[in-house]
Amino acid sequence: MKLLSLLLGAVVTVLACFRLITGTTGIAPYLLLLVSGLVLVTGIREFQNRKPIAFTLFLASGFSFFVGIYTL
């Protein structure tokens, strides 16, 4: 889980920097879907540790996923 979180975080960071430098807006929905996946993985990790923030992370991930799919 931790490796997946690090990998998603690195990909999101690289794509966000690429988007800022080039100014392209075509990758924004894909970036939002990756952020949704990162928040979901974080929510799963927090749920395993029995922290109450996990429910909020699941809601945020679902909303981000919905918006990412809607904007495609």
C-alpha positions, 0 to 999 in steps of 0.5 A, spaced: 500 500 500 505 504 501 509 503 495 502 504 491 501 511 495 508 513 493 508 511 486 501 515 485 504 521 489 510 521 484 506 520 478 501 526 480 506 531 482 510 530 475 503 530 471 501 537 475 508 540 474 508 538 466 501 541 466 503 548 469 509 548 465 506 547 458 499 550 460 496 544 457 489 543 459 487 536 456 490 532 462 486 535 467 481 529 468 486 524 468 490 528 473 484 528 477 482 521 476 489 519 479 488 524 485 482 520 486 486 514 486 491 517 491 486 519 496 482 512 496 489 509 497 490 514 503 483 512 505 484 505 505 491 506 509 487 510 514 481 505 515 486 499 516 489 504 522 482 505 525 482 512 524 476 516 523 478 520 517 478 514 513 470 516 511 472 523 509 477 520 505 473 515 501 467 521 500 473 525 497 475 520 493 468 518 490 467 526 489 474 526 485 472 520 481 465 522 479 468 529 477 474 526 473 469 521 469 464 527 468 469 532 465 472 526 460 
